[in-house]
Every structure is written in structure tokens, then in C-alpha cells.
Amino acid sequence: MATTGTVKGILVNSSGQPIADAVVMVAGGTGSFTDMAAITDENGAFYLSNITLPGSYSLQVQTGGASVQKNVQLTSSADTIRLTY
């Protein structure tokens, strides 16, 4: 059964250091996600609210003029997304 929830994510670089002030947006996936985006804090943390769970999503990460797309599978709001940029 699908529900909506808030999912926490952490954005880090290849050395495991948090990346602040990056934009993380839902570019595609399960359910409705119009204009769903977040900005990472100083610890690389971000939150995506009102996301349909469970679901598969494509996340677009933009920082420093570059962007990368990551695919994630989410099962519940207890999930923490860990993205490496």
C-alpha cells in the first residue's frame, strides 16, 4: 500500500565529506512529485517531503555548476538516502 512521507538524505563527496548548499530534486519516479527539491545543509543533509512510498526515484543533484543523476529505491520514511557526488 502506497503512502506519503518525508525521507532524509545525506550528500557526500567521494572522500565521505558532506556537501553543503547543493540542490537535490526529484527528476522522475513513482507518484506525483511536482517541484520537489531540497537544499543540503552544512552536514550534507536534505529532506524530501510528501514523497510516495514505496517507490523508485531519479534524483538530480546540482552543485558547483555541475549535475549528476542518481536512482534510488525507497521503501519507508525510515530510509536514509546516502548519495555520493
C-alpha positions as a printed NumPy array, in Angstrom:
array([[  0.   ,   0.   ,   0.   ],
       [  1.419,   3.387,  -1.016],
       [  1.643,   6.211,   1.498],
       [  3.414,   9.559,   1.575],
       [  6.21 ,  10.518,   3.915],
       [  9.391,  12.512,   4.418],
       [ 12.7  ,  10.882,   3.58 ],
       [ 16.098,  12.091,   4.84 ],
       [ 19.174,  12.068,   2.649],
       [ 22.885,  12.743,   3.059],
       [ 25.051,  14.054,   0.193],
       [ 28.801,  13.384,   0.41 ],
       [ 31.812,  13.604,  -1.883],
       [ 33.986,  10.623,  -2.838],
       [ 36.002,  11.099,   0.398],
       [ 32.84 ,  10.875,   2.517],
       [ 32.799,  14.595,   3.392],
       [ 29.371,  16.313,   3.428],
       [ 28.466,  18.655,   0.577],
       [ 26.572,  21.779,   1.663],
       [ 24.333,  24.054,  -0.44 ],
       [ 23.665,  21.513,  -3.205],
       [ 20.22 ,  21.226,  -4.787],
       [ 18.639,  17.761,  -4.754],
       [ 15.458,  17.419,  -6.816],
       [ 13.207,  14.589,  -7.867],
       [ 13.565,  14.282, -11.647],
       [ 11.316,  11.256, -12.114],
       [  9.761,   8.282, -10.436],
       [  6.776,   6.912,  -8.576],
       [  3.739,   9.065,  -7.896],
       [  3.353,  12.821,  -8.074],
       [  6.384,  14.968,  -7.302],
       [  5.806,  18.398,  -8.855],
       [  8.593,  20.853,  -7.955],
       [ 10.013,  18.594,  -5.24 ],
       [ 13.507,  19.806,  -4.284],
       [ 15.718,  20.429,  -1.259],
       [ 18.992,  22.202,  -0.453],
       [ 21.606,  20.374,   1.592],
       [ 22.653,  21.853,   4.944],
       [ 26.217,  22.117,   6.34 ],
       [ 26.12 ,  18.391,   7.173],
       [ 25.014,  17.429,   3.65 ],
       [ 21.536,  16.569,   4.957],
       [ 18.361,  17.123,   2.941],
       [ 14.706,  16.14 ,   3.303],
       [ 12.169,  15.247,   0.626],
       [  8.596,  15.705,   1.877],
       [  5.33 ,  14.263,   0.602],
       [  7.095,  11.55 ,  -1.367],
       [  5.126,   8.425,  -2.304],
       [  6.462,   5.322,  -0.538],
       [  7.445,   2.746,  -1.533],
       [  8.843,   3.948,  -4.847],
       [ 11.714,   4.251,  -7.278],
       [ 13.03 ,   7.73 ,  -7.974],
       [ 15.581,   9.524, -10.095],
       [ 17.258,  12.33 ,  -8.141],
       [ 19.088,  15.192,  -9.857],
       [ 21.926,  16.686,  -7.772],
       [ 23.292,  20.122,  -8.728],
       [ 26.307,  21.764,  -7.148],
       [ 29.136,  23.953,  -8.363],
       [ 27.649,  24.321, -11.848],
       [ 27.599,  20.557, -12.466],
       [ 24.886,  17.977, -12.053],
       [ 24.529,  14.225, -11.724],
       [ 21.529,  11.933, -11.689],
       [ 21.143,   9.101,  -9.154],
       [ 18.483,   6.387,  -8.977],
       [ 17.175,   5.325,  -5.563],
       [ 14.657,   2.791,  -4.257],
       [ 12.733,   3.925,  -1.168],
       [ 10.646,   1.623,   0.995],
       [  9.67 ,   3.769,   4.002],
       [ 10.218,   7.136,   5.692],
       [ 12.738,   5.346,   7.933],
       [ 15.077,   5.122,   4.912],
       [ 18.065,   7.462,   4.727],
       [ 19.33 ,   8.119,   1.211],
       [ 23.14 ,   8.294,   1.011],
       [ 24.291,   9.906,  -2.228],
       [ 27.903,  10.22 ,  -3.305],
       [ 28.606,  13.084,  -5.706]])
